[in-house]
């Protein structure tokens, strides 16, 4: 399994991550969503470099031009609700992709213990296609695992790209155990070392869904 951590190299993406983390900046919901969207666009561009391409001829007003273009069939899957601006960033690059949506949430037993529940899935068939699952925060990896298992009811993908903005090391280890090693790539903008007692990423950035759309009851 390949892990791509953009924080290991210098790019403007790091500035967007800084603004997402900053207590002084992240309160601006529009700016927060826009930064999530931008990171989605940049990750989509990087993922596009790994895809299969074929040559196509295109007629211009003055002749014929040949160009290499991606020919993989894509499924963009997001985990509601924090994933929406991230998903839209990917979709603005892969605008011909099919889309899938999974509703996954934490159902708390008490202040510290919870289970992940999947309530909703809407997806086309995924057999033989490239599946990109986008979720801004990869904390425990449980939501990602259950979302993937839900997607398997729609078929089996040829390749899986897991995209997150901040991933915790425990989540990456969990992903290594439950995803097929030979067809999975994990993409992230930063890797943080640990989770707190509530299973939030530390240092992280807080609750991405609340920062995008407001606190939920």
Phi, psi and omega per residue, in radians:
X1 nan 2.285 -3.121
X2 -1.682 2.352 3.079
X3 -1.975 2.138 3.100
X4 -1.954 1.978 -3.137
X5 -1.950 1.888 -3.071
X6 -1.176 -0.332 3.132
X7 -1.197 -0.235 -3.140
X8 -1.399 -0.088 3.085
X9 -2.351 2.803 -3.115
X10 -1.499 2.209 3.009
X11 -2.789 2.922 3.137
X12 -1.149 -0.307 3.082
X13 -0.961 -0.604 3.135
X14 -1.073 -0.581 3.095
X15 -1.122 -0.710 3.132
X16 -1.158 -0.667 3.092
X17 -1.139 -0.727 3.091
X18 -0.975 -0.791 -3.110
X19 -1.193 -0.581 3.069
X20 -1.150 -0.648 -3.099
X21 -1.367 -0.523 -2.970
X22 -1.138 2.187 3.086
X23 -1.099 -0.502 -3.105
X24 -1.377 -0.410 -3.033
X25 -1.869 -0.609 -2.955
X26 -1.176 -0.250 3.114
X27 -1.211 -0.286 3.062
X28 -1.416 1.742 -3.016
X29 -1.076 -0.685 3.133
X30 -1.087 -0.790 3.140
X31 -1.157 -0.676 3.123
X32 -1.072 -0.864 3.140
X33 -1.075 -0.689 -3.125
X34 -1.139 -0.673 3.110
X35 -1.184 -0.677 3.059
X36 -1.076 -0.764 3.122
X37 -1.058 -0.781 -3.135
X38 -1.071 -0.759 -3.141
X39 -1.119 -0.660 3.053
X40 -1.034 -0.752 3.107
X41 -1.076 -0.789 -3.090
X42 -1.173 -0.673 3.097
X43 -1.156 -0.712 3.113
X44 -1.031 -0.747 3.116
X45 -1.048 -0.775 -3.130
X46 -1.175 -0.705 3.109
X47 -1.105 -0.616 -3.118
X48 -1.044 -0.460 -3.128
X49 -1.216 -0.336 -3.082
X50 -1.641 -0.059 -3.014
X51 -1.477 2.944 3.086
X52 -1.447 2.416 -3.103
X53 -2.167 2.702 3.023
X54 -2.452 2.725 -3.104
X55 -1.407 2.419 3.052
X56 -2.328 2.535 3.054
X57 -1.691 2.389 3.120
X58 -2.244 2.348 3.140
X59 -1.482 2.165 3.058
X60 -1.768 3.016 3.086
X61 -1.056 -0.325 -3.042
X62 -2.079 0.052 -3.136
X63 2.821 -2.716 -3.116
X64 -2.047 2.316 3.082
X65 -2.094 2.466 3.082
X66 -1.874 2.414 -3.121
X67 -2.598 2.577 3.125
X68 -1.576 2.173 -3.094
X69 -2.286 2.649 3.136
X70 -1.163 2.465 -3.124
X71 -2.166 0.218 3.086
X72 -1.335 2.539 3.041
X73 -1.523 2.124 -3.005
X74 -1.851 2.498 2.927
X75 -2.092 2.096 3.043
X76 -1.703 2.036 -3.134
X77 -1.992 2.369 3.068
X78 -2.244 2.694 3.099
X79 -1.786 2.042 -3.089
X80 -1.186 2.592 0.022
X81 -1.867 -0.373 -3.077
X82 -1.063 -0.420 -3.075
X83 -1.351 -0.150 -3.007
X84 -1.062 -0.908 3.125
X85 -1.159 -0.544 3.070
X86 -1.117 -0.826 3.098
X87 -1.015 -0.770 -3.121
X88 -1.136 -0.548 3.047
X89 -1.095 -0.784 3.079
X90 -1.111 -0.739 -3.067
X91 -1.168 -0.506 3.117
X92 -1.210 -0.342 3.059
X93 -1.677 -0.873 3.121
X94 -1.666 1.192 -2.956
X95 -1.313 -0.169 3.069
X96 -1.713 0.049 -3.083
X97 -1.220 2.647 2.942
X98 -1.404 2.821 -3.026
X99 -2.213 2.552 3.082
X100 -2.371 2.596 -3.108
X101 -2.364 2.352 3.126
X102 -2.212 2.322 3.042
X103 -1.721 1.944 3.108
X104 -2.225 2.348 3.141
X105 -2.552 2.806 3.100
X106 -1.529 2.136 3.023
X107 -1.807 1.915 -3.029
X108 -1.422 2.345 3.007
X109 -1.481 -0.618 3.051
X110 -2.686 -2.849 -3.049
X111 -1.144 -0.401 -3.037
X112 -2.058 -0.399 -3.025
X113 -1.894 2.392 -3.107
X114 -2.623 2.866 2.995
X115 -2.141 2.623 3.070
X116 -1.562 2.214 3.120
X117 -1.983 2.360 3.013
X118 -1.814 2.096 -3.087
X119 -1.901 -0.392 -2.954
X120 -2.658 2.413 3.012
X121 -2.506 2.308 3.051
X122 -2.294 2.011 -3.032
X123 -2.710 2.557 2.941
X124 -1.330 3.119 3.003
X125 -1.136 2.506 -3.080
X126 -2.045 0.084 -3.094
X127 -0.972 2.195 3.055
X128 1.245 0.119 -3.107
X129 -1.785 2.936 3.071
X130 -1.599 2.125 -3.086
X131 -1.813 2.132 3.027
X132 -1.926 2.038 3.099
X133 -1.829 2.018 -3.049
X134 -1.921 2.126 3.072
X135 -2.537 2.114 -2.997
X136 -1.018 -0.624 -3.066
X137 -2.090 2.110 3.103
X138 -1.897 1.608 -2.991
X139 -1.581 -1.274 3.108
X140 -1.656 -0.401 -3.051
X141 1.569 -0.121 -3.081
X142 -1.195 -0.742 3.108
X143 -1.089 -0.718 3.121
X144 -1.113 -0.760 3.134
X145 -1.081 -0.856 -3.089
X146 -1.185 -0.601 3.077
X147 -1.136 -0.724 3.096
X148 -1.098 -0.766 3.136
X149 -1.116 -0.625 3.074
X150 -1.144 -0.681 3.125
X151 -1.151 -0.487 3.140
X152 -1.153 -0.270 3.036
X153 -1.234 -0.213 3.129
X154 -1.809 0.110 3.125
X155 2.202 -2.953 -3.106
X156 -2.194 2.135 -3.085
X157 -1.328 2.778 3.064
X158 -1.371 -0.597 3.107
X159 -2.618 2.624 -3.128
X160 -2.147 2.210 2.986
X161 -1.947 2.083 3.041
X162 -1.715 2.086 -3.075
X163 -2.046 2.202 3.060
X164 -2.471 2.783 3.087
X165 -1.468 -0.933 3.078
X166 -2.135 2.198 3.099
X167 -2.025 2.446 3.049
X168 -1.578 2.564 -3.140
X169 -1.008 -0.698 3.087
X170 -1.060 -0.603 3.126
X171 -1.184 -0.726 3.131
X172 -1.088 -0.714 3.100
X173 -1.124 -0.661 3.099
X174 -1.132 -0.751 3.128
X175 -1.063 -0.699 3.115
X176 -1.012 -0.589 -3.060
X177 -1.411 -0.541 -2.943
X178 -1.930 -0.241 3.122
X179 -1.761 2.599 3.115
X180 -1.105 2.120 -2.982
X181 -1.104 -0.644 -2.980
X182 -1.393 -0.236 -3.100
X183 -2.177 0.250 -3.059
X184 -2.028 2.337 3.011
X185 -2.210 2.323 3.102
X186 -1.844 2.240 3.121
X187 -2.055 2.291 3.108
X188 -2.596 2.753 3.118
X189 -1.607 -0.289 3.108
X190 -2.863 2.640 3.040
X191 -2.108 2.123 3.120
X192 -1.796 2.682 -2.924
X193 -1.353 -0.493 -2.934
X194 -2.676 3.055 3.044
X195 -2.053 2.648 3.046
X196 -1.528 -3.003 -3.077
X197 -1.161 -0.284 3.101
X198 -1.745 0.174 -3.141
X199 1.117 0.557 2.960
X200 -1.662 2.560 -3.108
X201 -1.207 2.364 3.109
X202 -2.098 2.206 0.051
X203 -1.334 -0.383 3.011
X204 0.959 -2.524 3.079
X205 -2.622 -0.045 -3.064
X206 1.889 -2.684 -3.136
X207 -1.605 1.884 -3.054
X208 -1.097 -0.649 3.127
X209 -1.107 -0.791 3.114
X210 -1.130 -0.686 -3.128
X211 -1.202 -0.512 3.086
X212 -1.355 -0.762 -2.880
X213 -2.231 -0.026 -3.109
X214 1.786 2.778 -3.091
X215 -1.187 2.533 3.093
X216 -1.780 2.657 -3.110
X217 -1.363 nan nan
